[in-house]
Structures are given as C-alpha cells and as structure tokens.
C-alpha cells in the first residue's frame, strides 16, 4: 500500500509538471531541471558543503563534503569528511543510483557514470562517495589527505573511530540521503526508484545498505561482496603464512618472498588437476566447474596426488609445468580448508575448488594468483594484494584497537601479517573498547540473515560472485544465503537471488563468462519496476581464443568446448547451467538451469553451522 501510494503521488507530480508518466511512475520523456546547475553551490543542506556545481555536456556535476571535521582522536589531526559527487542529467528519467566503493576507499569518483557504465547516459542520477577519507591531497573535496606512511599508510584513517564508521556504513547512507535531497530540489521531484550497485567493498556497501538502511534503496546489486571482510582478512594472513613456509628467500622487508612459491606454470598444473577431478561433474568438459558443490576435497585430493611428483625447486626441472611438489599440494589443502586456530576452530570459511586458481595470460584478472602470490613481478618485492592492500587493512581496520605500524620495513605491515597469531589476534575482529565502541565486525560486516525489513518494503537484492576469487570465499556467501533462506521460511528467492560465477577473477576477468553488468542492471530494474524476477542472467566471454592450451596437462576437450567469444547463463543459486546435449557450447540458449541436488550439509566442506565464529571443528 505504501509503494502504491508513493507511486500515485509521483505520477501526480509528473502530471503537475506537464510530464507524461508511465504505469510505473517513470516519466516517459524525462524532466528537465527547475534550477540552474551553478546555483546548487548556494544550496543549504544539513552538515553539508557544496564545493562545486559544474554544467557539463548533458549533466550537472556536483562535488561536496558531509560532516567535514578535524579529528581529535587522530594524532596527526587530519581533516576528515564524507566527500561525494553527484551527476544530474539534463533529462532525468526518475532513477537514482548510488555507486559502491572499493578496497579501503579514500578516492572519490568525481564524475560518476554508474557502476555498469551506462546509467548516467540513460538518464539516471548517479552518486559516489569516498568512504569518509582521502588518500591524496590532489582530490576534488578540499585538498587534504588522510595517509601517513609511518602510521598505517592508506589505512591510517582507521585510527579515527568516526572515520571507521563512515567507511563501514555511514558514508553510503549519508551520501544517498543528501543526494536525494539535492535531486528533489533540482528537479522538484523525488526519485521514483533508488538503486545501489557495487563490487568488492562496494558489494559489501550494497549488502550493508539492505541490512542497516532497508528504506534507502529499492534495488540492490552486490557483486563479489566482502560481506564479512574482517573474517576474510584472517584468511589473507593464513594464506600468506602457509605460502611463506614454501619460500626460499626473503623480500626487501625481510619477510618470506612469495612469488617463487607458485610460479605461473605451477598454478596452471593446479588448475588442470582440479579440472581433471571436477570438470565433468556438470556433464560437459569445458574448463568450467559449474557443479562446484560436488567438487569436494574427496574428489580433488586424489587428482592432486596424481599430479604430484618429487620435491625440487619450484618451476624448474623435473616438475616445472607438469606436476606439483608435495609441499605445494599440502599448502593448497591448508589454504582451501580455511584458517583455523590452534584448537582447530574455523575462523572464516573453506573455499570451493575452482579452476580459476590459474589466471591465463590471455584472460587477465585479479584472481587467486593476484591476491595470494604475485601481481606484477618485482625482484625482491611482494606484490600479492594480500601483502599490499590486505597488509594495511588487517592491522589497522580489522583489529581493535588498530595496530599502528609503518607501511614498510622489518616491523611494518607485512611483518604483522606473517606474525599474525590466530589464537590471540583473530578474536580482535570482535573486540570493542571505550575509544572504539564498534568492533570491526560491527561497523563492517553484512552478515545479518534477517532481511525482513528490506523484504517488507518491497526491496529486491541480486548478489553475483565468483565461486572462488582468491579473496572472498564463494562457499561463505552460499552458506549465508542458505541461512537467510531458512530465516525467510525458504522463500528468499521472492526478494533475493544469488548467482555464482565459476573461474571469474575478483570483480571480473579470468577464464570465465564474466561480462554481465548491463544485463544484471536490466534484471534488477525489471524485477523492481515490473515484478519480473530473473531466472537467469546471460553472461559473455570476451576472449577471442580459448584461454586454455589445446593440450599438455589439460584435457583437449576443454579448449574445444570453452565458450570462446560466446555466452553462458548464470543461474539462480543453487541451480547450475547444464548443457542440453546439442548446439554450440558458446550459446547460452543451449544450456538449462537445473538443480544439481547437492547435499547441502553432508560433506564437511559445506556445513551450514560453519559461520566463522569458532563453532565448527576443522
């Protein structure tokens, strides 16, 4: 009734302006601003400064800051505030989108076009924020920066409790609220429909909004969400310590040098081993493990054993590019099993076995290799994202109180990761103090499974994520979704749908059908505005040739059947794509979404009581 009343009120508003409205309240021809763009600098809003309003080709670009202040808690007394940008189209069609952030934020997208890249051009109003802090003084929101290389680097902001809150949840809520007020003033009408879309930390932003601020957005798209980021941070430290035991040299900071532990050719072998165990489980050998729930350790371990040869230096004769050493295999088993403390209590999650452990050179992306082993090879320097971005977040953001270290050096952030204690440090993601009254899990996590307020308002949620992207466990989000489904009497799909993407690197890329952002945007708008829920989302592969070799350690059918330059469906979890038996394997029309009938709790890899709070024994 509330939605119907709102829609009728909006339709009346369009009519009052002489604008024809569609049946769903959207203006058929759009509306023009009722005020001059440059005049927005004089707009008075609560605790907000409009710093600039610039007319560009087809839209008005607004830059502002909310709650600007000088920190008394930060020893550097840096300036903080929620920097935001809002683009207002000259012809507006009634929709508003908030773009999620990324990483540890700290950089404002000052000219936001939309998370799918097309929204502003389609007449949407689009906003973005910087998470409440800035990494560089050359920014659009006032010329200040909140970094200190000797005290946390780009994660230095986490020394300030309010900045932690702004990063965790407040920045999105405040920016969306202020943006809607500006929209209302500029056009004389409120948004008809409001959306949020983001990936990684931006995906977390989206899930947080659906749980903390269910009234803000009608449609939520959460991609590769770090919905339990502090727990994923424990896995970052765990993985690097496991790999560190394989290292044969030190880096410039005196820490284990990780790139040599799993060279490209060895990760290629690991991918081939996993595929040999599980690729056929979905009925088609094509380099994509769609039946990932069935790809258990019981199936993968024998395959790894068959690809194991004697010890030797990594990546050289006799095993380079043909098999793995026993220590490498043992390391993979420990990593995929997930972090535990000395009592064997699980601290985060296990991981699905996925062929995306190797990122082919022709299908680049920030996958398992980039997060855990190496991004760009630099002699003597660890460039894995876990040891750069992650190494700053683990001590500063995920620990309470923050552990302040220099970025580099023998006692820097890398050292903290390699010395991280899973008995005494891991529980600090739940710690609160007088100076920091919200724990990392309090201000960051989106793990709530009671989404009844969001559902009752009519909100719709689409989550898409990699089966294993190297930083966030697909098993963790699948487990969360099953719990949420139980809390909604088995009717989660009425308002929330999860889509899993095998082989996809973090937020796209990899040997995967990873191009689907625009189709995802169409799916959420069709669901919110027309009540048509997505049964599948068509995704494309953009490789012009198969990223897999035609022979060697890989089954030759993989290169033959991989959907090069074609499409595949993403299916509503727990359904998976199944080949119908005829037609091109690069055409989504030749695949049906089927329920694989997996045992949701029978294998120890997938216990639903494994929530990362120490309740499950490894």
Order of alpha helices (4+ residues) and beta strands (2+ residues): alpha-beta-beta-beta-beta-beta-alpha-alpha-beta-alpha-beta-alpha-alpha-alpha-beta-beta-alpha-alpha-alpha-alpha-alpha-alpha-beta-alpha-beta-alpha-beta-alpha-beta-beta-beta
